[in-house]
């Protein structure tokens, strides 16, 4: 166990807190204060906002975002493997093949389940939909 004194860390932490507090305090004291009509208006990329910001989006948007994160991380791991491929040798090659095979299996599963279909045409009918439609006729 190290017997190094912890007071330098405490002094550093205290200095950081004083610096941050001083910057926020000076900003509050010296910052501009103005209330014009357009100050509180949201403004994005030169386009004035229309409607509410609370728009209900389809679950498909969120699914695609999650899939993007998963497969984007795959690219990060594959790049790291490619950088160290010579040092890892055949064992590293086998491991990356298993990794890619698992991700391809996950993609095939998602595709088969219809998670990547945005339209209703490609989706199978919910269970019992055929029987309910026949009973109504």
Sine and cosine of phi, psi and omega as CSV:
sin_phi,cos_phi,sin_psi,cos_psi,sin_omega,cos_omega
0.00,0.00,0.67,-0.74,-0.04,-1.00
-0.98,0.19,0.62,-0.78,0.03,-1.00
-0.95,-0.30,0.39,0.92,0.00,-1.00
-0.92,0.40,0.65,-0.76,0.00,-1.00
-0.93,0.36,0.55,-0.84,-0.02,-1.00
-0.99,-0.10,-0.01,1.00,-0.05,-1.00
-0.91,0.42,-0.54,0.84,0.07,-1.00
-0.89,0.45,-0.60,0.80,0.04,-1.00
-0.92,0.40,-0.65,0.76,0.02,-1.00
-0.91,0.41,-0.65,0.76,0.04,-1.00
-0.90,0.43,-0.67,0.74,0.02,-1.00
-0.88,0.47,-0.72,0.69,0.02,-1.00
-0.87,0.49,-0.66,0.75,0.03,-1.00
-0.90,0.44,-0.66,0.75,0.04,-1.00
-0.90,0.44,-0.63,0.78,0.04,-1.00
-0.89,0.45,-0.71,0.70,0.01,-1.00
-0.89,0.45,-0.65,0.76,0.03,-1.00
-0.91,0.42,-0.68,0.73,0.00,-1.00
-0.89,0.46,-0.74,0.68,-0.01,-1.00
-0.90,0.43,-0.71,0.71,0.03,-1.00
-0.88,0.47,-0.64,0.77,0.04,-1.00
-0.91,0.42,-0.66,0.75,0.01,-1.00
-0.91,0.42,-0.67,0.74,0.02,-1.00
-0.93,0.37,-0.66,0.75,0.02,-1.00
-0.90,0.44,-0.71,0.71,0.03,-1.00
-0.90,0.44,-0.61,0.80,0.04,-1.00
-0.90,0.44,-0.64,0.77,0.01,-1.00
-0.94,0.34,-0.58,0.81,-0.01,-1.00
-0.98,0.21,-0.68,0.73,-0.13,-0.99
-0.98,-0.17,-0.12,0.99,-0.07,-1.00
-0.94,0.34,0.34,-0.94,0.00,-1.00
-0.95,0.32,0.59,-0.81,0.09,-1.00
-0.80,-0.60,0.94,-0.35,0.06,-1.00
-0.54,-0.84,0.59,-0.81,0.04,-1.00
-0.81,-0.58,1.00,-0.08,0.09,-1.00
-0.97,-0.24,0.20,-0.98,-0.08,-1.00
-0.87,0.50,-0.64,0.77,-0.09,-1.00
-1.00,-0.01,0.01,1.00,-0.07,-1.00
-0.90,0.43,-0.66,0.75,-0.04,-1.00
-1.00,0.04,-0.02,1.00,-0.03,-1.00
-0.98,0.20,0.70,-0.71,0.10,-1.00
-0.95,0.31,0.63,-0.78,-0.06,-1.00
-0.61,-0.79,0.86,-0.51,-0.08,-1.00
-0.78,-0.63,0.89,-0.45,0.11,-0.99
0.82,0.58,0.59,0.81,0.04,-1.00
0.98,0.18,0.11,0.99,-0.03,-1.00
-0.91,-0.41,0.82,-0.57,0.07,-1.00
-0.93,0.36,0.62,-0.79,-0.05,-1.00
-0.96,0.28,0.55,-0.84,0.08,-1.00
-0.76,-0.66,0.72,-0.70,0.03,-1.00
0.99,0.16,-0.17,-0.99,-0.06,-1.00
-1.00,0.04,0.47,-0.88,0.08,-1.00
-0.99,0.15,-0.19,0.98,-0.02,-1.00
-1.00,-0.09,0.96,0.26,-0.01,-1.00
-1.00,-0.08,0.73,-0.68,0.04,-1.00
-0.99,0.13,0.85,-0.53,0.01,-1.00
-0.97,-0.25,0.42,-0.91,0.04,-1.00
-0.93,0.37,0.44,-0.90,0.03,-1.00
-0.89,0.46,-0.43,0.90,-0.02,-1.00
-0.85,0.53,-0.59,0.81,0.02,-1.00
-0.89,0.46,-0.68,0.73,-0.02,-1.00
-0.95,0.33,-0.60,0.80,0.05,-1.00
-0.89,0.46,-0.70,0.71,0.02,-1.00
-0.89,0.46,-0.62,0.78,0.04,-1.00
-0.89,0.45,-0.68,0.74,0.02,-1.00
-0.92,0.40,-0.66,0.75,0.03,-1.00
-0.89,0.45,-0.63,0.78,0.03,-1.00
-0.87,0.49,-0.71,0.71,0.00,-1.00
-0.89,0.46,-0.70,0.71,-0.02,-1.00
-0.88,0.48,-0.76,0.65,-0.08,-1.00
-0.98,0.18,-0.33,0.95,0.13,-0.99
-0.95,0.31,-0.63,0.78,0.08,-1.00
-0.90,0.44,-0.54,0.84,0.08,-1.00
-0.85,0.52,-0.68,0.73,0.00,-1.00
-0.90,0.45,-0.61,0.80,0.03,-1.00
-0.90,0.45,-0.72,0.69,0.00,-1.00
-0.91,0.40,-0.63,0.78,0.02,-1.00
-0.92,0.40,-0.59,0.81,0.05,-1.00
-0.91,0.42,-0.69,0.73,0.04,-1.00
-0.89,0.46,-0.63,0.78,0.05,-1.00
-0.91,0.41,-0.66,0.75,-0.03,-1.00
-0.89,0.45,-0.57,0.82,0.02,-1.00
-0.92,0.39,-0.61,0.79,-0.07,-1.00
-0.96,-0.26,0.34,0.94,-0.12,-0.99
-0.87,0.48,-0.66,0.75,-0.04,-1.00
-0.92,0.40,-0.63,0.77,0.01,-1.00
-0.95,0.31,-0.50,0.87,-0.05,-1.00
-0.98,0.20,-0.45,0.89,0.05,-1.00
0.93,0.37,-0.42,-0.91,-0.07,-1.00
-0.94,0.33,-0.48,0.88,0.03,-1.00
-0.91,0.42,-0.67,0.74,0.05,-1.00
-0.91,0.42,-0.59,0.81,0.03,-1.00
-0.90,0.43,-0.68,0.74,0.02,-1.00
-0.90,0.43,-0.65,0.76,0.01,-1.00
-0.90,0.43,-0.65,0.76,0.00,-1.00
-0.94,0.34,-0.51,0.86,0.08,-1.00
-0.91,0.41,-0.65,0.76,0.05,-1.00
-0.90,0.44,-0.68,0.73,0.02,-1.00
-0.86,0.51,-0.75,0.66,-0.01,-1.00
-0.92,0.39,-0.60,0.80,0.02,-1.00
-0.90,0.44,-0.64,0.77,0.03,-1.00
-0.90,0.43,-0.67,0.75,0.00,-1.00
-0.94,0.35,-0.59,0.81,0.06,-1.00
-0.92,0.39,-0.64,0.77,0.05,-1.00
-0.89,0.45,-0.64,0.77,0.03,-1.00
-0.90,0.43,-0.66,0.75,0.03,-1.00
-0.91,0.42,-0.66,0.75,0.03,-1.00
-0.90,0.45,-0.64,0.77,0.03,-1.00
-0.89,0.46,-0.72,0.69,0.01,-1.00
-0.89,0.46,-0.65,0.76,0.00,-1.00
-0.90,0.43,-0.70,0.72,-0.02,-1.00
-0.92,0.40,-0.58,0.81,0.01,-1.00
-0.97,0.26,-0.20,0.98,0.03,-1.00
1.00,0.04,0.25,0.97,-0.02,-1.00
-0.93,0.36,-0.34,0.94,-0.02,-1.00
-0.99,-0.14,-0.02,1.00,0.02,-1.00
-1.00,0.09,0.80,-0.60,0.00,-1.00
-1.00,-0.09,-0.41,0.91,-0.01,-1.00
-0.99,-0.10,0.23,-0.97,0.02,-1.00
-1.00,0.07,-0.22,0.98,-0.08,-1.00
-0.91,0.41,-0.60,0.80,-0.07,-1.00
-1.00,0.05,-0.13,0.99,-0.06,-1.00
-1.00,0.08,0.63,-0.78,0.08,-1.00
-0.95,0.32,0.41,-0.91,0.01,-1.00
-0.93,0.36,0.56,-0.83,0.04,-1.00
-0.88,0.47,0.43,-0.90,0.00,-1.00
-0.86,0.51,0.70,-0.71,0.03,-1.00
1.00,0.09,-0.01,1.00,-0.03,-1.00
-0.94,0.35,-0.59,0.81,0.00,-1.00
-0.92,0.38,-0.65,0.76,-0.01,-1.00
-0.93,0.38,-0.62,0.79,0.00,-1.00
-0.93,0.37,-0.60,0.80,0.00,-1.00
-0.93,0.37,-0.60,0.80,0.01,-1.00
-0.94,0.34,-0.52,0.85,-0.02,-1.00
-0.96,0.29,-0.45,0.89,-0.01,-1.00
-0.97,0.24,-0.37,0.93,-0.09,-1.00
-0.97,0.25,0.00,0.00,0.00,0.00
